[in-house]
Amino acid sequence: FDEDVRWFRARIPMTDPEWRVLEYRARRKAFWVAGVAQLDVVVDVWEAIDRALAQGATYNEFREQVIERLTRAWGGVEPPGRVEVIFRTNVQLAYQAGRWRQLRSPAVLVSHPYWMFDAVLDVRTTEVCRARHGVALPANHLWWKSNYPPLHFNCRSGVRAVTEEEYARIPERRRLPPTEAEAPQEGFGFTPDMQEWRPDPAEYPPELWAMLERKIATL
């Protein structure tokens, strides 16, 4: 849906060194690739993920588009699993941001005023997500501001809307936040409020800024 693409296109590509000097709040609106200092390579990866979101490209298609340049940027060696982490984490971040905007719609909040944390339970599920699975709270509960998925790299968890009737059938113990659950990975778990930081166009190359504006304008 359009919301996930719009959120992703508001993230600003930058190099690893540039990202590391940003204040923490601003990092959440930046797109970077660990270990890559060439902006043109970062932009190539950003565009490949943008195509995947807008056109439904698969991980294998994404990898084919970026693997050669990324491997060169990493000194000729591909760290095990890193390309997949880049793809799946960014796609999930965008998807959950789009989902958040839909769940916050006034009509949805009236009909479904509660949210439930929904983890994928299998051998790959982390304790971070397993501890939160099934927790149902009001959509405006402060807990969501630091426990909204994804909670870590490669996280597969989500949130689903719940009606008053459904909430009434949920056991009392699942209506409370877990008190001793492991914290989300650093940089994860926050609601995707697009208004909390806006980049300054003067700080970026004109051609890059123009490209980003064209991308956003297509929605």
FENGI-V452623 format. One record per run of one state. SS is the DSSP state (H for helix, E for strand, C for the rest). FROM is the first residue (numbers start at 1). TO is the last residue. Records with the same first field share a line. If there is no record, write none. Layout:
SS = FROM-TO ; FROM-TO
This chain:
C = 1-1 ; 10-11 ; 14-15 ; 21-23 ; 28-29 ; 32-38 ; 56-58 ; 74-81 ; 104-105 ; 112-113 ; 119-126 ; 131-135 ; 139-141 ; 147-157 ; 163-163 ; 169-171 ; 176-200 ; 204-205 ; 218-219
H = 2-9 ; 16-20 ; 24-27 ; 39-55 ; 59-73 ; 82-103 ; 106-111 ; 127-130 ; 142-146 ; 164-168 ; 172-175 ; 201-203 ; 206-217
E = 12-13 ; 30-31 ; 114-118 ; 136-138 ; 158-162
